[in-house]
Amino acid sequence: MKALLLRFNRLLPKIWLFSIYGATGGLLGALLFGELLFAALTPRKVEKKGPPLQIGVSSAVSVYQGGSNRFPIKIARDSGFIGPVTIKTTSPGIQATELTI
């Protein structure tokens, strides 16, 4: 290897030697330091989580004047959500019993 470098030094003009050595050093530096910096500075992937509590209710419920109706409510809890869930209405003119699950 050393003999090959000495032969290059004797045969090639200096401008070519500087170009070859500079390109080789730049490539090695980019591969070594660039990959290390990229690995160190790349943001970690964050797992996107949904809300801890999801509620599913029908979008339309028909109730005649003076009448009543029932509709199902589905609740999905994330593993970290613990505790009671209270469901009540805030719409004017609608009466509903407060429900705690």
ZADO-527230 format. One line per 8 residues: number of its first residue (from 1); for each residue x, y, z of C-alpha. Coordinates in nm, 2 decimals, decimal comma. Layout:
NUM) X Y Z; ...
// end
This chain:
1) 0,00 0,00 0,00; 0,28 0,23 0,09; 0,46 0,16 -0,24; 0,14 0,24 -0,43; 0,11 0,58 -0,25; 0,48 0,66 -0,32; 0,43 0,57 -0,69; 0,12 0,80 -0,70
9) 0,32 1,08 -0,54; 0,60 1,05 -0,80; 0,39 1,01 -1,11; 0,09 1,24 -1,07; 0,11 1,62 -1,07; 0,05 1,79 -0,73; -0,29 1,93 -0,84; -0,41 1,58 -0,90
17) -0,27 1,45 -0,58; -0,44 1,72 -0,38; -0,77 1,66 -0,56; -0,75 1,28 -0,49; -0,65 1,32 -0,13; -0,90 1,60 -0,06; -1,18 1,40 -0,22; -1,09 1,08 -0,02
25) -1,06 1,28 0,30; -1,39 1,46 0,24; -1,57 1,13 0,16; -1,43 0,95 0,47; -1,51 1,26 0,69; -1,86 1,28 0,56; -1,92 0,91 0,61; -1,78 0,90 0,95
33) -1,88 1,23 1,11; -2,19 1,28 0,90; -2,34 0,94 1,00; -2,25 1,00 1,37; -2,40 1,34 1,37; -2,71 1,22 1,18; -2,76 0,94 1,43; -2,71 1,17 1,73
41) -2,92 1,47 1,61; -3,21 1,28 1,44; -3,53 1,33 1,65; -3,67 1,02 1,81; -4,00 0,88 1,67; -4,29 0,97 1,90; -4,57 0,72 1,92; -4,89 0,91 1,84
49) -5,15 0,83 2,10; -5,52 0,90 2,09; -5,72 1,06 2,37; -5,74 0,86 2,69; -6,12 0,84 2,67; -6,34 0,81 2,37; -6,72 0,83 2,37; -6,94 0,71 2,09
57) -7,30 0,84 2,07; -7,56 0,83 1,79; -7,55 1,15 1,59; -7,94 1,17 1,55; -8,20 1,06 1,80; -8,57 1,12 1,73; -8,79 1,22 2,02; -9,15 1,34 1,97
65) -9,29 1,62 2,19; -9,37 1,50 2,53; -9,21 1,16 2,45; -8,89 0,98 2,55; -8,63 0,77 2,38; -8,32 0,57 2,46; -7,99 0,54 2,28; -7,67 0,35 2,35
73) -7,34 0,52 2,46; -7,01 0,34 2,40; -6,70 0,43 2,61; -6,35 0,32 2,52; -6,08 0,38 2,78; -5,70 0,39 2,73; -5,51 0,16 2,96; -5,39 0,46 3,16
81) -5,74 0,61 3,22; -5,89 0,51 3,56; -6,19 0,65 3,73; -6,56 0,72 3,68; -6,71 0,88 3,37; -7,01 1,11 3,42; -7,25 1,17 3,13; -7,49 1,46 3,14
89) -7,67 1,69 2,89; -7,61 2,06 2,87; -7,86 2,13 2,59; -8,15 2,36 2,68; -8,49 2,20 2,67; -8,36 1,85 2,70; -8,39 1,66 3,03; -8,17 1,36 3,09
97) -8,07 1,17 3,39; -7,70 1,21 3,49; -7,52 0,88 3,44; -7,20 0,77 3,61; -7,01 0,47 3,47
// end
